[in-house]
Amino acid sequence: MNNAPTTSLDNAPAEIKLAVDLICLLEDNDIDPQTVLSAIDIVRHDFEKKLQSPSSK
C-alpha cells in the first residue's frame, strides 16, 4: 500500500492537473507571458476545430 500523503491536486479533475503541468512547464522554461498567451490562443482554436470535426477523438 502507498502511504504517500495525498494533495488536493491528486484528487483534482484532469483539466486542473493538465493546467498545473502546463503552467509549471512554461514557468520552468521562462517563456514570455505574451508568447504563452498567443500560443494558447492558437492551441484553443486548433482544439475547437477538432471538437467540430466529425472525426475528432
VOLUMSE-636000 format. One record per atom (N, C-alpha, C, O): residue number from 1; residue in three letters; x, y, z. Coordinates in nm, 4 decimals, padded with zeros to 6 digits. Layout:
+---------+------+----------+----------+----------+
: tordren : zado :     east :    north :       up :
+---------+------+----------+----------+----------+
:     NUM :  ALA :        X :        Y :        Z :
...
+---------+------+----------+----------+----------+
//
This chain:
+---------+------+----------+----------+----------+
: tordren : zado :     east :    north :       up :
+---------+------+----------+----------+----------+
:       1 :  MET :  00.0833 : -00.1182 :  00.0000 :
:       1 :  MET :  00.0000 :  00.0000 :  00.0000 :
:       1 :  MET :  00.0876 :  00.1245 :  00.0000 :
:       1 :  MET :  00.1908 :  00.1282 :  00.0670 :
:       2 :  ASN :  00.0467 :  00.2264 : -00.0751 :
:       2 :  ASN :  00.1210 :  00.3514 : -00.0849 :
:       2 :  ASN :  00.0795 :  00.4432 :  00.0290 :
:       2 :  ASN : -00.0373 :  00.4806 :  00.0394 :
:       3 :  ASN :  00.1756 :  00.4800 :  00.1154 :
:       3 :  ASN :  00.1469 :  00.5668 :  00.2296 :
:       3 :  ASN :  00.1852 :  00.7116 :  00.2030 :
:       3 :  ASN :  00.1911 :  00.7922 :  00.2958 :
:       4 :  ALA :  00.2113 :  00.7456 :  00.0765 :
:       4 :  ALA :  00.2479 :  00.8826 :  00.0426 :
:       4 :  ALA :  00.1291 :  00.9740 :  00.0695 :
:       4 :  ALA :  00.0149 :  00.9390 :  00.0395 :
:       5 :  PRO :  00.1563 :  01.0912 :  00.1262 :
:       5 :  PRO :  00.0452 :  01.1837 :  00.1524 :
:       5 :  PRO : -00.0189 :  01.2306 :  00.0221 :
:       5 :  PRO :  00.0491 :  01.2516 : -00.0783 :
:       6 :  THR : -00.1500 :  01.2464 :  00.0257 :
:       6 :  THR : -00.2196 :  01.2954 : -00.0929 :
:       6 :  THR : -00.2357 :  01.4460 : -00.0827 :
:       6 :  THR : -00.2483 :  01.5018 :  00.0263 :
:       7 :  THR : -00.2352 :  01.5096 : -00.1972 :
:       7 :  THR : -00.2589 :  01.6534 : -00.2018 :
:       7 :  THR : -00.3929 :  01.6772 : -00.2685 :
:       7 :  THR : -00.4516 :  01.5857 : -00.3264 :
:       8 :  SER : -00.4406 :  01.7990 : -00.2602 :
:       8 :  SER : -00.5667 :  01.8302 : -00.3260 :
:       8 :  SER : -00.5541 :  01.8131 : -00.4776 :
:       8 :  SER : -00.6536 :  01.7881 : -00.5456 :
:       9 :  LEU : -00.4341 :  01.8262 : -00.5297 :
:       9 :  LEU : -00.4123 :  01.8077 : -00.6727 :
:       9 :  LEU : -00.4313 :  01.6614 : -00.7132 :
:       9 :  LEU : -00.4734 :  01.6328 : -00.8253 :
:      10 :  ASP : -00.4004 :  01.5697 : -00.6225 :
:      10 :  ASP : -00.4190 :  01.4274 : -00.6526 :
:      10 :  ASP : -00.5646 :  01.3951 : -00.6851 :
:      10 :  ASP : -00.5928 :  01.3062 : -00.7654 :
:      11 :  ASN : -00.6542 :  01.4662 : -00.6238 :
:      11 :  ASN : -00.7969 :  01.4409 : -00.6433 :
:      11 :  ASN : -00.8618 :  01.5412 : -00.7389 :
:      11 :  ASN : -00.9836 :  01.5410 : -00.7566 :
:      12 :  ALA : -00.7813 :  01.6251 : -00.7989 :
:      12 :  ALA : -00.8329 :  01.7297 : -00.8880 :
:      12 :  ALA : -00.8754 :  01.6700 : -01.0213 :
:      12 :  ALA : -00.8274 :  01.5637 : -01.0607 :
:      13 :  PRO : -00.9660 :  01.7390 : -01.0908 :
:      13 :  PRO : -01.0050 :  01.6941 : -01.2252 :
:      13 :  PRO : -00.8853 :  01.6990 : -01.3206 :
:      13 :  PRO : -00.7889 :  01.7720 : -01.2978 :
:      14 :  ALA : -00.8936 :  01.6203 : -01.4269 :
:      14 :  ALA : -00.7836 :  01.6097 : -01.5235 :
:      14 :  ALA : -00.7440 :  01.7450 : -01.5814 :
:      14 :  ALA : -00.6254 :  01.7707 : -01.6021 :
:      15 :  GLU : -00.8427 :  01.8328 : -01.6081 :
:      15 :  GLU : -00.8087 :  01.9621 : -01.6677 :
:      15 :  GLU : -00.7281 :  02.0498 : -01.5723 :
:      15 :  GLU : -00.6448 :  02.1288 : -01.6169 :
:      16 :  ILE : -00.7515 :  02.0371 : -01.4423 :
:      16 :  ILE : -00.6726 :  02.1135 : -01.3436 :
:      16 :  ILE : -00.5300 :  02.0601 : -01.3396 :
:      16 :  ILE : -00.4341 :  02.1372 : -01.3381 :
:      17 :  LYS : -00.5166 :  01.9275 : -01.3378 :
:      17 :  LYS : -00.3831 :  01.8673 : -01.3373 :
:      17 :  LYS : -00.3048 :  01.9082 : -01.4610 :
:      17 :  LYS : -00.1866 :  01.9412 : -01.4520 :
:      18 :  LEU : -00.3708 :  01.9060 : -01.5769 :
:      18 :  LEU : -00.3043 :  01.9458 : -01.7004 :
:      18 :  LEU : -00.2648 :  02.0927 : -01.6962 :
:      18 :  LEU : -00.1541 :  02.1284 : -01.7365 :
:      19 :  ALA : -00.3542 :  02.1777 : -01.6478 :
:      19 :  ALA : -00.3234 :  02.3208 : -01.6387 :
:      19 :  ALA : -00.2026 :  02.3458 : -01.5492 :
:      19 :  ALA : -00.1153 :  02.4257 : -01.5832 :
:      20 :  VAL : -00.1973 :  02.2782 : -01.4359 :
:      20 :  VAL : -00.0838 :  02.2949 : -01.3444 :
:      20 :  VAL :  00.0452 :  02.2475 : -01.4115 :
:      20 :  VAL :  00.1487 :  02.3135 : -01.4014 :
:      21 :  ASP :  00.0387 :  02.1324 : -01.4805 :
:      21 :  ASP :  00.1571 :  02.0827 : -01.5509 :
:      21 :  ASP :  00.2045 :  02.1815 : -01.6569 :
:      21 :  ASP :  00.3244 :  02.2063 : -01.6700 :
:      22 :  LEU :  00.1104 :  02.2379 : -01.7326 :
:      22 :  LEU :  00.1473 :  02.3343 : -01.8370 :
:      22 :  LEU :  00.2076 :  02.4609 : -01.7776 :
:      22 :  LEU :  00.3071 :  02.5127 : -01.8283 :
:      23 :  ILE :  00.1473 :  02.5103 : -01.6702 :
:      23 :  ILE :  00.1999 :  02.6303 : -01.6041 :
:      23 :  ILE :  00.3423 :  02.6051 : -01.5565 :
:      23 :  ILE :  00.4308 :  02.6881 : -01.5777 :
:      24 :  CYS :  00.3646 :  02.4915 : -01.4927 :
:      24 :  CYS :  00.4996 :  02.4585 : -01.4445 :
:      24 :  CYS :  00.5987 :  02.4503 : -01.5601 :
:      24 :  CYS :  00.7098 :  02.5026 : -01.5512 :
:      25 :  LEU :  00.5584 :  02.3850 : -01.6679 :
:      25 :  LEU :  00.6457 :  02.3718 : -01.7846 :
:      25 :  LEU :  00.6827 :  02.5087 : -01.8412 :
:      25 :  LEU :  00.7994 :  02.5350 : -01.8703 :
:      26 :  LEU :  00.5840 :  02.5945 : -01.8565 :
:      26 :  LEU :  00.6086 :  02.7268 : -01.9140 :
:      26 :  LEU :  00.6921 :  02.8139 : -01.8212 :
:      26 :  LEU :  00.7816 :  02.8852 : -01.8664 :
:      27 :  GLU :  00.6630 :  02.8083 : -01.6915 :
:      27 :  GLU :  00.7403 :  02.8889 : -01.5969 :
:      27 :  GLU :  00.8829 :  02.8366 : -01.5829 :
:      27 :  GLU :  00.9773 :  02.9152 : -01.5748 :
:      28 :  ASP :  00.8993 :  02.7036 : -01.5799 :
:      28 :  ASP :  01.0334 :  02.6460 : -01.5672 :
:      28 :  ASP :  01.1214 :  02.6828 : -01.6865 :
:      28 :  ASP :  01.2434 :  02.6923 : -01.6739 :
:      29 :  ASN :  01.0590 :  02.7033 : -01.8016 :
:      29 :  ASN :  01.1344 :  02.7391 : -01.9219 :
:      29 :  ASN :  01.1363 :  02.8894 : -01.9468 :
:      29 :  ASN :  01.1833 :  02.9353 : -02.0509 :
:      30 :  ASP :  01.0849 :  02.9658 : -01.8504 :
:      30 :  ASP :  01.0888 :  03.1126 : -01.8537 :
:      30 :  ASP :  01.0354 :  03.1687 : -01.9863 :
:      30 :  ASP :  01.0967 :  03.2555 : -02.0484 :
:      31 :  ILE :  00.9198 :  03.1164 : -02.0274 :
:      31 :  ILE :  00.8573 :  03.1624 : -02.1513 :
:      31 :  ILE :  00.7879 :  03.2962 : -02.1255 :
:      31 :  ILE :  00.7193 :  03.3128 : -02.0246 :
:      32 :  ASP :  00.8059 :  03.3901 : -02.2163 :
:      32 :  ASP :  00.7443 :  03.5220 : -02.2058 :
:      32 :  ASP :  00.5923 :  03.5084 : -02.1968 :
:      32 :  ASP :  00.5325 :  03.4374 : -02.2776 :
:      33 :  PRO :  00.5287 :  03.5748 : -02.1004 :
:      33 :  PRO :  00.3835 :  03.5622 : -02.0836 :
:      33 :  PRO :  00.3029 :  03.5963 : -02.2096 :
:      33 :  PRO :  00.2021 :  03.5310 : -02.2367 :
:      34 :  GLN :  00.3440 :  03.6943 : -02.2849 :
:      34 :  GLN :  00.2697 :  03.7290 : -02.4068 :
:      34 :  GLN :  00.2819 :  03.6174 : -02.5110 :
:      34 :  GLN :  00.1863 :  03.5878 : -02.5827 :
:      35 :  THR :  00.3980 :  03.5570 : -02.5184 :
:      35 :  THR :  00.4175 :  03.4434 : -02.6086 :
:      35 :  THR :  00.3279 :  03.3276 : -02.5665 :
:      35 :  THR :  00.2670 :  03.2620 : -02.6510 :
:      36 :  VAL :  00.3198 :  03.3024 : -02.4363 :
:      36 :  VAL :  00.2331 :  03.1962 : -02.3841 :
:      36 :  VAL :  00.0884 :  03.2219 : -02.4229 :
:      36 :  VAL :  00.0204 :  03.1316 : -02.4717 :
:      37 :  LEU :  00.0408 :  03.3431 : -02.4019 :
:      37 :  LEU : -00.0989 :  03.3742 : -02.4324 :
:      37 :  LEU : -00.1279 :  03.3632 : -02.5818 :
:      37 :  LEU : -00.2350 :  03.3168 : -02.6208 :
:      38 :  SER : -00.0351 :  03.4048 : -02.6641 :
:      38 :  SER : -00.0528 :  03.3913 : -02.8088 :
:      38 :  SER : -00.0576 :  03.2444 : -02.8487 :
:      38 :  SER : -00.1399 :  03.2045 : -02.9311 :
:      39 :  ALA :  00.0301 :  03.1648 : -02.7904 :
:      39 :  ALA :  00.0320 :  03.0219 : -02.8208 :
:      39 :  ALA : -00.0958 :  02.9542 : -02.7723 :
:      39 :  ALA : -00.1495 :  02.8668 : -02.8403 :
:      40 :  ILE : -00.1439 :  02.9936 : -02.6566 :
:      40 :  ILE : -00.2678 :  02.9355 : -02.6033 :
:      40 :  ILE : -00.3844 :  02.9653 : -02.6961 :
:      40 :  ILE : -00.4702 :  02.8793 : -02.7162 :
:      41 :  ASP : -00.3895 :  03.0848 : -02.7530 :
:      41 :  ASP : -00.4951 :  03.1180 : -02.8499 :
:      41 :  ASP : -00.4907 :  03.0234 : -02.9693 :
:      41 :  ASP : -00.5943 :  02.9758 : -03.0157 :
:      42 :  ILE : -00.3708 :  02.9968 : -03.0184 :
:      42 :  ILE : -00.3550 :  02.9063 : -03.1328 :
:      42 :  ILE : -00.4012 :  02.7657 : -03.0954 :
:      42 :  ILE : -00.4745 :  02.7015 : -03.1706 :
:      43 :  VAL : -00.3580 :  02.7189 : -02.9798 :
:      43 :  VAL : -00.3959 :  02.5849 : -02.9340 :
:      43 :  VAL : -00.5472 :  02.5757 : -02.9149 :
:      43 :  VAL : -00.6090 :  02.4771 : -02.9551 :
:      44 :  ARG : -00.6063 :  02.6773 : -02.8542 :
:      44 :  ARG : -00.7510 :  02.6774 : -02.8302 :
:      44 :  ARG : -00.8270 :  02.6672 : -02.9629 :
:      44 :  ARG : -00.9195 :  02.5871 : -02.9756 :
:      45 :  HIS : -00.7878 :  02.7482 : -03.0610 :
:      45 :  HIS : -00.8552 :  02.7441 : -03.1907 :
:      45 :  HIS : -00.8392 :  02.6082 : -03.2569 :
:      45 :  HIS : -00.9334 :  02.5572 : -03.3177 :
:      46 :  ASP : -00.7219 :  02.5499 : -03.2458 :
:      46 :  ASP : -00.6970 :  02.4187 : -03.3044 :
:      46 :  ASP : -00.7881 :  02.3133 : -03.2409 :
:      46 :  ASP : -00.8479 :  02.2324 : -03.3118 :
:      47 :  PHE : -00.7986 :  02.3139 : -03.1097 :
:      47 :  PHE : -00.8805 :  02.2134 : -03.0424 :
:      47 :  PHE : -01.0295 :  02.2400 : -03.0595 :
:      47 :  PHE : -01.1090 :  02.1459 : -03.0599 :
:      48 :  GLU : -01.0684 :  02.3651 : -03.0735 :
:      48 :  GLU : -01.2089 :  02.3943 : -03.1039 :
:      48 :  GLU : -01.2466 :  02.3377 : -03.2403 :
:      48 :  GLU : -01.3569 :  02.2858 : -03.2578 :
:      49 :  LYS : -01.1552 :  02.3476 : -03.3370 :
:      49 :  LYS : -01.1793 :  02.2888 : -03.4689 :
:      49 :  LYS : -01.1918 :  02.1374 : -03.4583 :
:      49 :  LYS : -01.2763 :  02.0771 : -03.5244 :
:      50 :  LYS : -01.1086 :  02.0764 : -03.3759 :
:      50 :  LYS : -01.1134 :  01.9318 : -03.3580 :
:      50 :  LYS : -01.2460 :  01.8886 : -03.2965 :
:      50 :  LYS : -01.2975 :  01.7819 : -03.3299 :
:      51 :  LEU : -01.3014 :  01.9691 : -03.2081 :
:      51 :  LEU : -01.4307 :  01.9369 : -03.1485 :
:      51 :  LEU : -01.5427 :  01.9412 : -03.2513 :
:      51 :  LEU : -01.6403 :  01.8669 : -03.2406 :
:      52 :  GLN : -01.5287 :  02.0274 : -03.3499 :
:      52 :  GLN : -01.6318 :  02.0427 : -03.4536 :
:      52 :  GLN : -01.6184 :  01.9397 : -03.5646 :
:      52 :  GLN : -01.7122 :  01.9180 : -03.6413 :
:      53 :  SER : -01.5019 :  01.8761 : -03.5735 :
:      53 :  SER : -01.4771 :  01.7790 : -03.6774 :
:      53 :  SER : -01.5446 :  01.6458 : -03.6433 :
:      53 :  SER : -01.5365 :  01.6005 : -03.5291 :
:      54 :  PRO : -01.6112 :  01.5822 : -03.7410 :
:      54 :  PRO : -01.6785 :  01.4563 : -03.7128 :
:      54 :  PRO : -01.5822 :  01.3432 : -03.6786 :
:      54 :  PRO : -01.6229 :  01.2433 : -03.6193 :
:      55 :  SER : -01.4569 :  01.3576 : -03.7148 :
:      55 :  SER : -01.3597 :  01.2514 : -03.6872 :
:      55 :  SER : -01.2740 :  01.2827 : -03.5642 :
:      55 :  SER : -01.1692 :  01.2211 : -03.5448 :
:      56 :  SER : -01.3174 :  01.3778 : -03.4814 :
:      56 :  SER : -01.2362 :  01.4148 : -03.3636 :
:      56 :  SER : -01.2406 :  01.3031 : -03.2615 :
:      56 :  SER : -01.3379 :  01.2284 : -03.2514 :
:      57 :  LYS : -01.1298 :  01.2937 : -03.1846 :
:      57 :  LYS : -01.1204 :  01.1922 : -03.0799 :
:      57 :  LYS : -01.1025 :  01.2570 : -02.9457 :
:      57 :  LYS : -01.0925 :  01.1875 : -02.8445 :
+---------+------+----------+----------+----------+
//
